[in-house]
């Protein structure tokens, strides 16, 4: 499985930590940048790039990171076919997969500690989409234009 990663300068350090963790778990990663925390960059470009990588099949899932996770999650969700959940704890991560079949999650590099962020990533990756009664709602999301 390949996971796309993208972050702005506020999420760069956490993106790098998550990337190392994913590779340690045996996942292939597609790093879409940014490549430094030293230069201010625009989170919408990175959220869009990750979302497009997922919907175009260049990656199976995606993880986006900015300072709070808010802006980059909004950007990712603008890409048709992306279901990005902003996760600040493991319960949110598990539920965004189980009930919403999220194909991208957003994290806040200035909000989360590295250990908590990695627990969130693991909870999301290890959860299974339940389908069933949730599928109707996931289908409804796809219809919103």
VMD Tcl script that builds the backbone (N, CA, C; Angstrom):
set m [mol new atoms 435]
animate dup $m
set s [atomselect $m all]
$s set {name element resname resid chain x y z} {
  {N N UNK 1 A 0.840 -1.176 0.000}
  {CA C UNK 1 A 0.000 0.000 0.000}
  {C C UNK 1 A 0.887 1.242 0.000}
  {N N UNK 2 A 0.486 2.221 -0.794}
  {CA C UNK 2 A 1.232 3.472 -0.894}
  {C C UNK 2 A 0.415 4.594 -0.260}
  {N N UNK 3 A 1.092 5.395 0.561}
  {CA C UNK 3 A 0.448 6.511 1.244}
  {C C UNK 3 A 1.129 7.809 0.829}
  {N N UNK 4 A 0.333 8.739 0.303}
  {CA C UNK 4 A 0.837 10.060 -0.070}
  {C C UNK 4 A 0.900 10.933 1.174}
  {N N UNK 5 A 1.948 11.739 1.240}
  {CA C UNK 5 A 2.132 12.672 2.347}
  {C C UNK 5 A 2.366 14.061 1.795}
  {N N UNK 6 A 1.759 15.065 2.423}
  {CA C UNK 6 A 1.992 16.449 2.025}
  {C C UNK 6 A 1.820 17.340 3.238}
  {N N UNK 7 A 2.615 18.397 3.288}
  {CA C UNK 7 A 2.557 19.324 4.415}
  {C C UNK 7 A 3.037 20.703 3.993}
  {N N UNK 8 A 2.568 21.701 4.707}
  {CA C UNK 8 A 3.151 23.028 4.564}
  {C C UNK 8 A 4.296 23.138 5.574}
  {N N UNK 9 A 4.873 24.327 5.702}
  {CA C UNK 9 A 6.002 24.527 6.610}
  {C C UNK 9 A 5.632 24.229 8.062}
  {N N UNK 10 A 4.387 24.510 8.464}
  {CA C UNK 10 A 3.954 24.243 9.831}
  {C C UNK 10 A 3.774 22.770 10.142}
  {N N UNK 11 A 3.661 21.954 9.117}
  {CA C UNK 11 A 3.485 20.521 9.304}
  {C C UNK 11 A 4.673 19.695 8.874}
  {N N UNK 12 A 5.721 20.370 8.381}
  {CA C UNK 12 A 6.872 19.657 7.818}
  {C C UNK 12 A 7.488 18.652 8.798}
  {N N UNK 13 A 7.796 19.080 10.009}
  {CA C UNK 13 A 8.474 18.190 10.963}
  {C C UNK 13 A 7.623 16.955 11.259}
  {N N UNK 14 A 6.327 17.143 11.470}
  {CA C UNK 14 A 5.459 15.996 11.744}
  {C C UNK 14 A 5.337 15.101 10.524}
  {N N UNK 15 A 5.274 15.685 9.342}
  {CA C UNK 15 A 5.229 14.867 8.114}
  {C C UNK 15 A 6.435 13.942 8.039}
  {N N UNK 16 A 7.597 14.479 8.355}
  {CA C UNK 16 A 8.818 13.666 8.316}
  {C C UNK 16 A 8.777 12.540 9.346}
  {N N UNK 17 A 8.253 12.826 10.518}
  {CA C UNK 17 A 8.110 11.795 11.562}
  {C C UNK 17 A 7.133 10.717 11.120}
  {N N UNK 18 A 6.001 11.132 10.563}
  {CA C UNK 18 A 4.999 10.182 10.086}
  {C C UNK 18 A 5.565 9.344 8.946}
  {N N UNK 19 A 6.284 9.965 8.041}
  {CA C UNK 19 A 6.888 9.245 6.911}
  {C C UNK 19 A 7.810 8.126 7.406}
  {N N UNK 20 A 8.676 8.440 8.343}
  {CA C UNK 20 A 9.595 7.436 8.890}
  {C C UNK 20 A 8.812 6.303 9.567}
  {N N UNK 21 A 7.770 6.664 10.290}
  {CA C UNK 21 A 6.936 5.670 10.972}
  {C C UNK 21 A 6.242 4.745 9.969}
  {N N UNK 22 A 5.673 5.328 8.928}
  {CA C UNK 22 A 4.994 4.522 7.907}
  {C C UNK 22 A 5.960 3.563 7.225}
  {N N UNK 23 A 7.113 4.059 6.862}
  {CA C UNK 23 A 8.109 3.201 6.205}
  {C C UNK 23 A 8.561 2.096 7.145}
  {N N UNK 24 A 8.637 2.398 8.439}
  {CA C UNK 24 A 8.967 1.379 9.436}
  {C C UNK 24 A 7.895 0.303 9.553}
  {N N UNK 25 A 6.664 0.677 9.230}
  {CA C UNK 25 A 5.554 -0.295 9.240}
  {C C UNK 25 A 5.432 -1.028 7.906}
  {N N UNK 26 A 6.306 -0.705 6.944}
  {CA C UNK 26 A 6.306 -1.410 5.668}
  {C C UNK 26 A 5.493 -0.750 4.573}
  {N N UNK 27 A 5.006 0.458 4.798}
  {CA C UNK 27 A 4.247 1.175 3.774}
  {C C UNK 27 A 5.200 1.899 2.829}
  {N N UNK 28 A 4.806 1.967 1.573}
  {CA C UNK 28 A 5.505 2.798 0.609}
  {C C UNK 28 A 4.927 4.204 0.746}
  {N N UNK 29 A 5.778 5.225 0.650}
  {CA C UNK 29 A 5.294 6.597 0.765}
  {C C UNK 29 A 5.569 7.376 -0.514}
  {N N UNK 30 A 4.705 8.343 -0.760}
  {CA C UNK 30 A 4.857 9.293 -1.857}
  {C C UNK 30 A 4.888 10.668 -1.208}
  {N N UNK 31 A 6.079 11.239 -1.080}
  {CA C UNK 31 A 6.257 12.518 -0.402}
  {C C UNK 31 A 6.063 13.652 -1.399}
  {N N UNK 32 A 5.014 14.430 -1.212}
  {CA C UNK 32 A 4.670 15.524 -2.116}
  {C C UNK 32 A 5.150 16.881 -1.599}
  {N N UNK 33 A 5.963 16.872 -0.558}
  {CA C UNK 33 A 6.517 18.108 -0.016}
  {C C UNK 33 A 5.649 18.639 1.110}
  {N N UNK 34 A 6.064 19.707 1.608}
  {CA C UNK 34 A 7.191 20.562 1.374}
  {C C UNK 34 A 8.451 19.902 1.936}
  {N N UNK 35 A 9.573 20.461 1.607}
  {CA C UNK 35 A 10.836 19.829 1.981}
  {C C UNK 35 A 11.621 20.610 3.011}
  {N N UNK 36 A 10.977 21.556 3.679}
  {CA C UNK 36 A 11.653 22.351 4.688}
  {C C UNK 36 A 10.626 23.116 5.508}
  {N N UNK 37 A 10.983 23.402 6.737}
  {CA C UNK 37 A 10.152 24.269 7.571}
  {C C UNK 37 A 10.630 25.713 7.486}
  {N N UNK 38 A 11.699 25.942 6.743}
  {CA C UNK 38 A 12.345 27.250 6.708}
  {C C UNK 38 A 11.687 28.257 5.786}
  {N N UNK 39 A 10.894 27.797 4.833}
  {CA C UNK 39 A 10.267 28.687 3.859}
  {C C UNK 39 A 8.753 28.543 3.973}
  {N N UNK 40 A 8.069 29.653 4.125}
  {CA C UNK 40 A 6.618 29.643 4.196}
  {C C UNK 40 A 6.030 29.252 2.842}
  {N N UNK 41 A 5.131 28.272 2.861}
  {CA C UNK 41 A 4.469 27.814 1.638}
  {C C UNK 41 A 2.964 27.800 1.879}
  {N N UNK 42 A 2.202 27.635 0.822}
  {CA C UNK 42 A 0.751 27.705 0.888}
  {C C UNK 42 A 0.136 26.316 1.028}
  {N N UNK 43 A -0.529 26.074 2.156}
  {CA C UNK 43 A -1.118 24.765 2.429}
  {C C UNK 43 A -2.125 24.304 1.379}
  {N N UNK 44 A -2.908 25.201 0.718}
  {CA C UNK 44 A -3.864 24.681 -0.268}
  {C C UNK 44 A -3.202 23.871 -1.383}
  {N N UNK 45 A -2.029 24.290 -1.800}
  {CA C UNK 45 A -1.329 23.563 -2.875}
  {C C UNK 45 A -0.980 22.144 -2.449}
  {N N UNK 46 A -0.596 21.979 -1.210}
  {CA C UNK 46 A -0.183 20.661 -0.719}
  {C C UNK 46 A -1.385 19.767 -0.416}
  {N N UNK 47 A -2.447 20.351 0.129}
  {CA C UNK 47 A -3.668 19.576 0.351}
  {C C UNK 47 A -4.254 19.082 -0.954}
  {N N UNK 48 A -4.273 19.952 -1.954}
  {CA C UNK 48 A -4.778 19.559 -3.269}
  {C C UNK 48 A -3.913 18.476 -3.891}
  {N N UNK 49 A -2.598 18.628 -3.811}
  {CA C UNK 49 A -1.689 17.644 -4.415}
  {C C UNK 49 A -1.896 16.255 -3.816}
  {N N UNK 50 A -2.048 16.195 -2.514}
  {CA C UNK 50 A -2.259 14.901 -1.864}
  {C C UNK 50 A -3.606 14.315 -2.253}
  {N N UNK 51 A -4.641 15.141 -2.226}
  {CA C UNK 51 A -5.964 14.662 -2.620}
  {C C UNK 51 A -5.977 14.130 -4.037}
  {N N UNK 52 A -5.347 14.849 -4.946}
  {CA C UNK 52 A -5.299 14.405 -6.347}
  {C C UNK 52 A -4.515 13.103 -6.487}
  {N N UNK 53 A -3.434 12.968 -5.743}
  {CA C UNK 53 A -2.652 11.728 -5.806}
  {C C UNK 53 A -3.508 10.532 -5.416}
  {N N UNK 54 A -4.373 10.710 -4.420}
  {CA C UNK 54 A -5.238 9.615 -3.976}
  {C C UNK 54 A -6.317 9.322 -5.015}
  {N N UNK 55 A -7.045 10.333 -5.464}
  {CA C UNK 55 A -8.147 10.065 -6.390}
  {C C UNK 55 A -7.652 9.632 -7.769}
  {N N UNK 56 A -6.431 10.009 -8.135}
  {CA C UNK 56 A -5.875 9.583 -9.427}
  {C C UNK 56 A -5.168 8.235 -9.346}
  {N N UNK 57 A -5.161 7.612 -8.168}
  {CA C UNK 57 A -4.587 6.287 -8.016}
  {C C UNK 57 A -3.075 6.243 -7.887}
  {N N UNK 58 A -2.435 7.379 -7.672}
  {CA C UNK 58 A -0.984 7.398 -7.468}
  {C C UNK 58 A -0.637 6.945 -6.055}
  {N N UNK 59 A -1.624 6.991 -5.169}
  {CA C UNK 59 A -1.490 6.514 -3.791}
  {C C UNK 59 A -2.833 5.943 -3.370}
  {N N UNK 60 A -2.790 5.034 -2.421}
  {CA C UNK 60 A -4.016 4.411 -1.918}
  {C C UNK 60 A -4.712 5.297 -0.880}
  {N N UNK 61 A -3.925 5.972 -0.070}
  {CA C UNK 61 A -4.420 6.821 1.000}
  {C C UNK 61 A -3.517 8.050 1.092}
  {N N UNK 62 A -3.945 9.032 1.870}
  {CA C UNK 62 A -3.134 10.224 2.033}
  {C C UNK 62 A -3.179 10.771 3.442}
  {N N UNK 63 A -2.098 11.449 3.808}
  {CA C UNK 63 A -2.003 12.139 5.092}
  {C C UNK 63 A -1.479 13.545 4.809}
  {N N UNK 64 A -2.219 14.548 5.278}
  {CA C UNK 64 A -1.831 15.938 5.086}
  {C C UNK 64 A -1.616 16.592 6.447}
  {N N UNK 65 A -0.663 17.529 6.490}
  {CA C UNK 65 A -0.317 18.166 7.763}
  {C C UNK 65 A -0.057 19.651 7.540}
  {N N UNK 66 A -0.690 20.466 8.366}
  {CA C UNK 66 A -0.330 21.891 8.449}
  {C C UNK 66 A -0.274 22.228 9.939}
  {N N UNK 67 A -0.199 23.484 10.277}
  {CA C UNK 67 A -0.064 23.848 11.686}
  {C C UNK 67 A -1.167 23.285 12.560}
  {N N UNK 68 A -2.417 23.485 12.152}
  {CA C UNK 68 A -3.553 22.960 12.918}
  {C C UNK 68 A -4.217 21.766 12.253}
  {N N UNK 69 A -3.979 21.583 10.968}
  {CA C UNK 69 A -4.666 20.553 10.192}
  {C C UNK 69 A -5.950 21.064 9.562}
  {N N UNK 70 A -6.414 22.228 9.988}
  {CA C UNK 70 A -7.702 22.734 9.520}
  {C C UNK 70 A -7.644 23.141 8.055}
  {N N UNK 71 A -6.753 24.057 7.724}
  {CA C UNK 71 A -6.697 24.574 6.356}
  {C C UNK 71 A -6.398 23.508 5.332}
  {N N UNK 72 A -5.447 22.647 5.639}
  {CA C UNK 72 A -5.054 21.628 4.665}
  {C C UNK 72 A -6.144 20.573 4.503}
  {N N UNK 73 A -6.949 20.342 5.558}
  {CA C UNK 73 A -8.070 19.409 5.417}
  {C C UNK 73 A -9.142 20.003 4.513}
  {N N UNK 74 A -9.374 21.303 4.639}
  {CA C UNK 74 A -10.334 21.966 3.760}
  {C C UNK 74 A -9.866 21.864 2.316}
  {N N UNK 75 A -8.582 22.119 2.102}
  {CA C UNK 75 A -8.022 22.049 0.742}
  {C C UNK 75 A -8.162 20.652 0.162}
  {N N UNK 76 A -7.808 19.642 0.926}
  {CA C UNK 76 A -7.900 18.263 0.430}
  {C C UNK 76 A -9.339 17.907 0.081}
  {N N UNK 77 A -10.278 18.350 0.910}
  {CA C UNK 77 A -11.684 18.029 0.683}
  {C C UNK 77 A -12.287 18.737 -0.519}
  {N N UNK 78 A -11.612 19.715 -1.077}
  {CA C UNK 78 A -12.091 20.380 -2.290}
  {C C UNK 78 A -11.893 19.490 -3.522}
  {N N UNK 79 A -11.056 18.479 -3.410}
  {CA C UNK 79 A -10.799 17.562 -4.526}
  {C C UNK 79 A -11.920 16.523 -4.556}
  {N N UNK 80 A -12.701 16.469 -5.649}
  {CA C UNK 80 A -13.781 15.486 -5.728}
  {C C UNK 80 A -13.251 14.057 -5.517}
  {N N UNK 81 A -13.914 13.339 -4.635}
  {CA C UNK 81 A -13.520 11.967 -4.337}
  {C C UNK 81 A -12.704 11.831 -3.068}
  {N N UNK 82 A -12.269 12.936 -2.515}
  {CA C UNK 82 A -11.529 12.897 -1.253}
  {C C UNK 82 A -12.509 12.983 -0.095}
  {N N UNK 83 A -12.260 12.162 0.899}
  {CA C UNK 83 A -12.971 12.221 2.169}
  {C C UNK 83 A -11.897 12.349 3.243}
  {N N UNK 84 A -11.581 13.584 3.605}
  {CA C UNK 84 A -10.507 13.870 4.554}
  {C C UNK 84 A -11.089 14.227 5.906}
  {N N UNK 85 A -10.638 13.528 6.917}
  {CA C UNK 85 A -11.040 13.833 8.281}
  {C C UNK 85 A -9.885 14.414 9.068}
  {N N UNK 86 A -10.137 15.527 9.744}
  {CA C UNK 86 A -9.150 16.111 10.654}
  {C C UNK 86 A -9.228 15.342 11.963}
  {N N UNK 87 A -8.120 14.758 12.357}
  {CA C UNK 87 A -8.109 13.896 13.533}
  {C C UNK 87 A -7.182 14.445 14.612}
  {N N UNK 88 A -7.730 14.574 15.814}
  {CA C UNK 88 A -6.935 15.049 16.943}
  {C C UNK 88 A -6.802 13.994 18.040}
  {N N UNK 89 A -7.425 12.838 17.829}
  {CA C UNK 89 A -7.269 11.739 18.781}
  {C C UNK 89 A -7.547 10.416 18.056}
  {N N UNK 90 A -7.264 9.327 18.723}
  {CA C UNK 90 A -7.383 8.018 18.077}
  {C C UNK 90 A -8.835 7.635 17.807}
  {N N UNK 91 A -9.757 8.070 18.666}
  {CA C UNK 91 A -11.163 7.749 18.430}
  {C C UNK 91 A -11.640 8.387 17.127}
  {N N UNK 92 A -11.292 9.648 16.908}
  {CA C UNK 92 A -11.668 10.320 15.663}
  {C C UNK 92 A -11.065 9.603 14.463}
  {N N UNK 93 A -9.814 9.183 14.585}
  {CA C UNK 93 A -9.145 8.497 13.476}
  {C C UNK 93 A -9.834 7.182 13.146}
  {N N UNK 94 A -10.152 6.427 14.167}
  {CA C UNK 94 A -10.827 5.148 13.952}
  {C C UNK 94 A -12.199 5.353 13.322}
  {N N UNK 95 A -12.951 6.306 13.840}
  {CA C UNK 95 A -14.310 6.519 13.349}
  {C C UNK 95 A -14.331 7.113 11.941}
  {N N UNK 96 A -13.351 7.941 11.606}
  {CA C UNK 96 A -13.352 8.509 10.258}
  {C C UNK 96 A -13.119 7.428 9.215}
  {N N UNK 97 A -12.459 6.348 9.595}
  {CA C UNK 97 A -12.313 5.218 8.687}
  {C C UNK 97 A -13.528 4.315 8.757}
  {N N UNK 98 A -13.951 3.951 9.976}
  {CA C UNK 98 A -15.044 2.994 10.143}
  {C C UNK 98 A -16.371 3.500 9.582}
  {N N UNK 99 A -16.676 4.775 9.786}
  {CA C UNK 99 A -17.980 5.305 9.380}
  {C C UNK 99 A -17.949 6.140 8.112}
  {N N UNK 100 A -16.835 6.823 7.845}
  {CA C UNK 100 A -16.769 7.736 6.698}
  {C C UNK 100 A -15.875 7.241 5.579}
  {N N UNK 101 A -15.189 6.129 5.801}
  {CA C UNK 101 A -14.255 5.572 4.816}
  {C C UNK 101 A -13.288 6.645 4.310}
  {N N UNK 102 A -12.758 7.433 5.242}
  {CA C UNK 102 A -11.835 8.511 4.885}
  {C C UNK 102 A -10.616 7.947 4.160}
  {N N UNK 103 A -10.314 8.552 3.022}
  {CA C UNK 103 A -9.130 8.132 2.265}
  {C C UNK 103 A -7.954 9.074 2.493}
  {N N UNK 104 A -8.177 10.127 3.257}
  {CA C UNK 104 A -7.127 11.065 3.654}
  {C C UNK 104 A -7.420 11.497 5.083}
  {N N UNK 105 A -6.369 11.668 5.888}
  {CA C UNK 105 A -6.547 12.303 7.195}
  {C C UNK 105 A -5.635 13.515 7.268}
  {N N UNK 106 A -6.046 14.455 8.107}
  {CA C UNK 106 A -5.271 15.668 8.358}
  {C C UNK 106 A -4.837 15.688 9.815}
  {N N UNK 107 A -3.611 16.173 10.019}
  {CA C UNK 107 A -3.031 16.285 11.351}
  {C C UNK 107 A -2.511 17.708 11.545}
  {N N UNK 108 A -2.457 18.136 12.793}
  {CA C UNK 108 A -1.928 19.451 13.118}
  {C C UNK 108 A -0.535 19.348 13.704}
  {N N UNK 109 A 0.435 19.832 12.958}
  {CA C UNK 109 A 1.826 19.758 13.394}
  {C C UNK 109 A 2.135 20.602 14.616}
  {N N UNK 110 A 1.355 21.644 14.848}
  {CA C UNK 110 A 1.569 22.508 16.007}
  {C C UNK 110 A 0.596 22.191 17.136}
  {N N UNK 111 A -0.221 21.175 16.934}
  {CA C UNK 111 A -1.253 20.814 17.896}
  {C C UNK 111 A -0.948 19.469 18.562}
  {N N UNK 112 A -0.384 18.547 17.803}
  {CA C UNK 112 A -0.178 17.182 18.280}
  {C C UNK 112 A 1.289 16.920 18.622}
  {N N UNK 113 A 1.499 16.122 19.653}
  {CA C UNK 113 A 2.842 15.613 19.912}
  {C C UNK 113 A 3.108 14.478 18.932}
  {N N UNK 114 A 4.362 14.186 18.675}
  {CA C UNK 114 A 4.687 13.090 17.762}
  {C C UNK 114 A 4.079 11.764 18.206}
  {N N UNK 115 A 4.208 11.365 19.486}
  {CA C UNK 115 A 3.622 10.073 19.883}
  {C C UNK 115 A 2.115 9.995 19.658}
  {N N UNK 116 A 1.393 11.067 19.971}
  {CA C UNK 116 A -0.057 11.060 19.758}
  {C C UNK 116 A -0.367 10.990 18.270}
  {N N UNK 117 A 0.343 11.770 17.465}
  {CA C UNK 117 A 0.114 11.756 16.014}
  {C C UNK 117 A 0.329 10.358 15.442}
  {N N UNK 118 A 1.347 9.665 15.880}
  {CA C UNK 118 A 1.614 8.316 15.361}
  {C C UNK 118 A 0.536 7.334 15.815}
  {N N UNK 119 A 0.023 7.506 17.016}
  {CA C UNK 119 A -1.094 6.671 17.475}
  {C C UNK 119 A -2.332 6.928 16.615}
  {N N UNK 120 A -2.557 8.182 16.252}
  {CA C UNK 120 A -3.690 8.540 15.395}
  {C C UNK 120 A -3.543 7.875 14.033}
  {N N UNK 121 A -2.352 7.969 13.451}
  {CA C UNK 121 A -2.090 7.350 12.143}
  {C C UNK 121 A -2.344 5.852 12.219}
  {N N UNK 122 A -1.827 5.200 13.242}
  {CA C UNK 122 A -2.008 3.753 13.386}
  {C C UNK 122 A -3.478 3.381 13.563}
  {N N UNK 123 A -4.198 4.148 14.371}
  {CA C UNK 123 A -5.629 3.851 14.585}
  {C C UNK 123 A -6.389 3.936 13.274}
  {N N UNK 124 A -6.084 4.935 12.461}
  {CA C UNK 124 A -6.748 5.099 11.162}
  {C C UNK 124 A -6.391 3.964 10.215}
  {N N UNK 125 A -5.116 3.654 10.123}
  {CA C UNK 125 A -4.684 2.600 9.203}
  {C C UNK 125 A -5.198 1.223 9.613}
  {N N UNK 126 A -5.303 0.992 10.903}
  {CA C UNK 126 A -5.715 -0.327 11.388}
  {C C UNK 126 A -7.230 -0.518 11.413}
  {N N UNK 127 A -7.983 0.568 11.312}
  {CA C UNK 127 A -9.446 0.471 11.316}
  {C C UNK 127 A -9.941 -0.016 9.957}
  {N N UNK 128 A -11.102 -0.621 9.971}
  {CA C UNK 128 A -11.743 -1.115 8.749}
  {C C UNK 128 A -13.053 -0.372 8.530}
  {N N UNK 129 A -13.318 -0.029 7.279}
  {CA C UNK 129 A -14.596 0.594 6.943}
  {C C UNK 129 A -15.710 -0.415 7.178}
  {N N UNK 130 A -16.788 0.008 7.866}
  {CA C UNK 130 A -17.885 -0.883 8.210}
  {C C UNK 130 A -18.920 -1.026 7.102}
  {N N UNK 131 A -18.989 -0.065 6.196}
  {CA C UNK 131 A -19.992 -0.135 5.136}
  {C C UNK 131 A -21.391 -0.147 5.723}
  {N N UNK 132 A -22.242 -1.006 5.198}
  {CA C UNK 132 A -23.598 -1.140 5.722}
  {C C UNK 132 A -24.347 0.181 5.744}
  {N N UNK 133 A -24.899 0.527 6.898}
  {CA C UNK 133 A -25.702 1.740 7.023}
  {C C UNK 133 A -24.907 3.004 6.726}
  {N N UNK 134 A -23.585 2.933 6.810}
  {CA C UNK 134 A -22.741 4.103 6.558}
  {C C UNK 134 A -22.552 4.369 5.069}
  {N N UNK 135 A -22.745 3.359 4.239}
  {CA C UNK 135 A -22.498 3.522 2.808}
  {C C UNK 135 A -23.425 4.569 2.195}
  {N N UNK 136 A -24.673 4.593 2.625}
  {CA C UNK 136 A -25.618 5.585 2.099}
  {C C UNK 136 A -25.069 6.992 2.305}
  {N N UNK 137 A -24.514 7.259 3.469}
  {CA C UNK 137 A -24.005 8.598 3.775}
  {C C UNK 137 A -22.730 8.902 2.997}
  {N N UNK 138 A -21.887 7.914 2.848}
  {CA C UNK 138 A -20.673 8.105 2.042}
  {C C UNK 138 A -21.056 8.402 0.597}
  {N N UNK 139 A -22.054 7.689 0.090}
  {CA C UNK 139 A -22.540 7.955 -1.268}
  {C C UNK 139 A -23.118 9.368 -1.376}
  {N N UNK 140 A -23.823 9.811 -0.350}
  {CA C UNK 140 A -24.377 11.160 -0.349}
  {C C UNK 140 A -23.278 12.223 -0.418}
  {N N UNK 141 A -22.165 11.975 0.250}
  {CA C UNK 141 A -21.039 12.912 0.193}
  {C C UNK 141 A -20.540 13.095 -1.228}
  {N N UNK 142 A -20.503 11.998 -1.977}
  {CA C UNK 142 A -20.017 12.051 -3.355}
  {C C UNK 142 A -20.939 12.864 -4.250}
  {N N UNK 143 A -22.192 12.977 -3.850}
  {CA C UNK 143 A -23.169 13.717 -4.665}
  {C C UNK 143 A -23.118 15.226 -4.439}
  {N N UNK 144 A -22.492 15.653 -3.362}
  {CA C UNK 144 A -22.420 17.098 -3.070}
  {C C UNK 144 A -21.446 17.747 -4.040}
  {N N UNK 145 A -21.917 18.779 -4.710}
  {CA C UNK 145 A -21.075 19.480 -5.689}
  {C C UNK 145 A -20.801 20.879 -5.230}
}
mol reanalyze $m
mol bondsrecalc $m
mol representation Tube
mol addrep $m
